[in-house]
Amino acid sequence: MSRSLLITNARAVTLAGPTSPRTGPALQDLAILPRADILIENGLIASISPSPLPTPHSPPPSSTIDAAGRVLLPAFIDCHSHACWAGDRIDEWQRKLRGVPYLEILKSGGGIMSTVRAVRAASESQLRELLDLRLNAMLRCGSATVEVKSGYGLSTAAELKMLRVIRTAADHAARSTGQTVIPTALLGHAIDPDIPNFVDTVINETLPAVHAEFPGITIDAFCEQGAWSLADCLRLFDRALSLGHPLRIHADQFNSLGMIPEAIRRHARSVDHLEASTEADLDLLAASDSFGVILPACGFHVDGRYAKVRRFLDRGGKLALATNYNPGSAPTPSIPFAMALAARHGGLSIPETFHAAISNPANLLNLSDRAQITPGMRADLLLLRTTDERSLAYEVGHSPIDSIFIAGRPL
């Protein structure tokens, strides 16, 4: 039996437009219908029209919700997270509060390596339980689609364990809530000092094992002092490309090491962080096919530095934003919080934060079936508590979401 839902009297932030990346002046257009009725059938947008309609829908929908003028928008797409982990880093955070720099914590065996030890010690069932809880937290913050990276395993066995957990959690989420979970293999996250010739082992052993079990999965690395060097990242990426894997790259969080030009040459899907990027490199990125992804919760939690992307946007750059949800540098599942930070510290206008959190992440993740309220699109929607969409970036410290719909089904 078909199921249908009619949402009436909504202020519809439709984001209607091309499924290609939104850049330049297009980032200012939210394609708002001040009063609209949205009919959902079998999980898809069937129609959207100004309300009130002159004649009732025929046949009548299975159920009707009166939005009473509140904002309805496409659900968020969190395109960069590390939500699969074990343990916590609260003790390290206290060290940071006393003034110890993050890179010093990393060099002393903390940071990423402390989480690596916890992940290796955890069973798949324990990791799965923790990931399920975090995916639900992200969903409650409005993220109907999320990307989740491995990277806290480092060894071949532990990386495969993480990726299997993410795959199993993704299958469960699709069946239960309808949330979409997309895995990424972050194989170059840190250097394990206890594994001899670690980079060679990752390239010659871990990458082929991941390729065999997860063909075509996106490969990622963290290019930074104290982590993977530029040269080592390029060795990993060139081997991954030869095996048919797309690339994403963490770069320029603390130091600009020259990764952006190399990422562009390798047609990376995105370069993420950008806090330390030079203007010249951002100009190159803006002129390329690669996305820039900003992660403003890192600046909030780590050191007060934010990627400044006004120039990048003005030069036509393709921008997305994400939570970077992780235990060390961004312990938040909330895209609305990331939007609020990007508006205050990244130079984004409020409409730009919407496209950076919804339209462009969909394109980055090759998802052309969602991220706008137009006929035929997947009905992943958020009904806010407010009648003014600007409140998403203005208000902080509470959830602005009244109702979440995944493929047309209210949660």
N, C-alpha and C positions, 0 to 999 in steps of 0.2 A: 504494500500500500504506500502511495506517495505521501510525503509529509510536507506541510507548508506552514510558513510563519509570515505574518504581516506585521511589520513595525510601522506605526503611523506617527505623523506629526514630529518627525525627527529633524533636527538641524544636521543635515548630512554633509559631512566633510568627505566628499567622494574620492578625491585625488584622481578623478577621471583624466585619462590622457594616454599617451603611448606607454608601452611596457618597456621601452628603451630607457636608459638612465635619464633622470631629470637633472638638468644643468642650467646655469644662467638664469634668465628671467623666468623660466618655467618653474623654478623652485619657489617662486612667490605665489603661485596659483594653486589653491587648495580645492578648486572646483566645488564650492559650497552651494548646496541647495538649502535655502533658509527653512523651508517646510517641505518635507518629502515623505512619501510612503514607499517602503521597500518591501517587495514580495520575495520571499525565499522559498524555493522548491527543491527538494532533494539535495540540500546542501549548497546550492548555487543561487546567486542573485538572478531572479527571474525577470524582475522589472523594477524600475525606480521612476517615480513620477511626482510632480508637485501635489501637495495635499491641500485641501481635501479633494478626493476624486469625485467627479460628477456622478458616477454610478458605482455601486459596490462591486468588489471583485467577484467574479463568477468562474468557477464555483468558489464558495467562501473558503478562506484559509482554515487550516486545522486549529490555529491559535493566533491571537492578535495581542500585540503589546503597544500601548500608547506611550510614546516617548515624551509627550508633553513638552516639546520644544527642546529637549536635551540633545546633546551632541552625540551623533553616531559616526564612527569612523572605522576604517579597516584596522584590524589588530596589528600589533607591533611584530616586527621581524628582527630578532636579536641575532645579528650575524657574526658575533665574536664572543664566545664564552669558554670558560674552563670549568664547567659545572660538575665534572666528574673528578672528585678527589676524596681523600680520607684525611682524618686528623684535623688540626686547626693551627692557626698561626697567631693566636692572641698574645702569647708570651713575646713573640717577635714584635708585635705591634707596640707592646709596652716599651721594648727597647727603642723602637723608632720614636716614641713619644719623649724618650730621654735624649734624643738627638743623634742616635746611631744611624748613619746613612744606609739605605737599602742595599747598595752594592757591597758595603762592608758586611752586612748580615749575610748576603749571598756568599761572599768569599769565606766566611767563617763556618760554612756548612749549613747555614740556615736558608731561608728563602725557599726557592724551588726544591732544593735537595731535601729539606725537612719533610715536605709534602711527598716527595718521591719515596722516602723511607716508609711513610705511612701507607701509601698506595701499594707498595710491594708487599707489605705485611697484611693487607686486607684481602679477604676472600672476594670472589666475584659477587657472591650474594650480598656481602656487606657493601661493596661499592655500588651495586645496583640499588639497594635500599636508599643509600645516601643520594644517589643521582635522582631517583624518583621523587624524593622530597624536594630537591632543588628545582627540578623541572616543574613541579606543581607550584612552587613559589614564583617562578618566572611566569607561569601561566596566569596566576592570580594578579600579577603585575601587568598583564595584558599581552604577553608574548605568546602568540599562537604558533609561531615558528621560531625555532632556536637552532643555532649551530653550537656543537659541543666538541671541543678538542681533546685528544689524548695529550700526552706530553709529561705526565707525572710518573711514567713507568721507566723510561730511558732504556732499560734492557729490552731485548726482543720479546721475551716471555711476558714482561709486565706491560709493554705497549700493546701487544696483542690482547692481553687481558682487558685493558681499558677499552679498546676498540670493540671487543665483543660485548662488554657491558653496555657501551653506548648503543650498539646495534640492538641488543635485547631490549633496552629501555625504550628505544625509538619504536620498536614493534609494539611494545605494550602501550605506549602513549597513543599511537595511531589507533589502536583498538579500543582504548578506554576513553580518553578525553578527546581524541582527534588531533591533539597537538602534533606538529611535524618537528622531528629532530633530525638534524643533518650532521653526520660525523666528519671530523677532519683529523688527519694523522699529523700531530705536531711532533715530528721525530727529532727536531733539532732545538730542544727547549733549554737544555743545560748540558754541561760537561760533567760526566760522572768520573771523579778522580780514581775510583776503585776499579774501573774497567780499563785495562791496557788498550792503547790505540783506539780510544773510544769512538772518535769520528769515523775511522775506517770500519769499525764494527757496525755502526749505524748504517753506513752506506752499503757495505758488502753483505751484511747479514739481516739487520732489522728491516731495511727498506725492501729487499726482495721478499721477505716473509710477509710483510704487510701487503705488498703487491699481489702475492699469490692468493691471499684470503680476502683482500679488499681492493680488487682491481679498479682503477680509475678514481680512487679516493683522493681528495685534495691533500697535498703535502705542505707542511708549514715549518718554519724555523724562526728562532729568536736571535737576530743578529745584534749583538751587544757586547761590550766589554764585560768579561767575566762569564759570558755565555758562549755562543758560537761566533767565531770570527767571520768576516766577510768571505775570505777564501774558502773556509770550510762549508759555509752555507752554499756557496756557488757549486762546490763539488756535489753536495747533496741534491741541489736543485737540478743540475744538469743530468745527473743519473735518473732522477725522478721523471724529468721530461722525456728522457729516452724510453721510459717505461709507460708513457702515456698519462702521467698524472698532472693535473693542473696544480698551480702554486698559489699560496698565500704567504705573506711574510710579515713578521714583527720587525719593525725597524725604527731607529731614531727615537727610542723612548728616552734614553739618557744621553746618548752620544750619536752624532752623525758620522757613520763609518763608510759612506759611499754606496749604500745598498740600493737607493732609489733608482739610479741609472741602470744598474744591473737588473733590477726587478723589471723595469720597463723593457729591456732587451729580451727578457725571457717571458714577456707577456703575462706576468703575474696577474691573477684576478684582483688582488688588492695588496696595498702596503698599509699596515696597521700600526698605530701609535702616533708618530709624526711630531711629538713634542719638541724634539731637538733638530728637526729638519731645517735645512737652509732654504732661503727664499728661492735660490736658483734650482734646487732640487724639487721644491714644491711646484715651481713653474713647469719643470719637465713632467712631473706627474700630472699636472692639470692638462697638459697637451697630449697625454697618452691615453691608451684604452684601459689603464688600470684604475681601480678605485682607491681613494684615500679613505681610511676608516679611523675615526677618532674615538678615543676611549676616555672620556673626561672624568669618570669615577676614579681613575688612577691619580689624576692631579689632585682630586679632593682628598684621597686617602694617603697618598705617598709623600708628595713634596710641593703641592701648590702650583705645579707647572702644567699648563694646558696647551694642546696644539692650537696654534693661531692660524685659522684657515680662511680668513676673510679674503686675502689675496688669492688663495687657491680657488675659492668659489668664483671670484670675480673674473678669473681667467678660464672659466669653463670647466673646472675640475668636477669629477664625479665623487660625491661625498656620501658616506654612510656613517652612522654612529652606532655604538653598541655598549653593553654593560661591561664587558670583559670580566664577568662574574668569576671570581677566584678567591682563594683564601688569603692571598698575600697582599695584592695591590688594589683589589676592587671587590670588596665583600658586599656586593649588592646585586639583587636580581631585577632591579627596577629600571626599565627604559624611561619612564617619565622623569626619574631622577637624573638620568644621563641627559635627557633633553633640557632639563632646567639648568644643568651645569653648562651645556654647550651654548645655550643662549646667553648666559652670564659671563662666561670665560672664553668661549671659542670664537665669538664674533658672528654667530648665526642669528638670523632673524627667526621669529617664531614659525612662519611657514617653512623655512628651510629645515627646522628641526623635525617637522612632520615627514617631509620627504626623505630626510636622512635616516629616520627610524622606520620607515615603511616602504616607500616606493623604491628607493635605491638599493636597500638590502635585498629586496625581492629579485632585482636584476642581478645583483652580485652573486646570489645563490642559484641563479638560473631558474627562478620560479615565476613563470609568466601567467599563472592561474589565480593569482591573488593580489592583494595590496591596493585594490580600488573597488569602489562600490558601483559597479557597472554590470549590465546583464552578462551572464555566463561566467562571472568570476566566483571563486570560492567564497562562501559567506562566513569568513572569519572576521568578526566584528566586535567592537567595543561600544557599549552605551555608557556614557559618562554621567556623573551626578550633576553636571553643570550645563548651562545653556551657552557657554562661551568657551570655544576650543582653546583660546589662549591660556586658560587656566592650567592646561597640562604643563606648560613650561613655567608658569608663574608661581603656582603653589607647590610647596615641598613639604615632606614629612607625613603625608597620608596618601591613601589610595584614591585617585580621582574616578575610579571605575565602579559603576553600579552593576553592570551585567556584561558577561562575556559569552559570545556565541562562536562555536567552532563548527564549521561546515553547517551552519544554520541551527545548531543544537545548543540551547542555553545550558550553561554549566550550573 
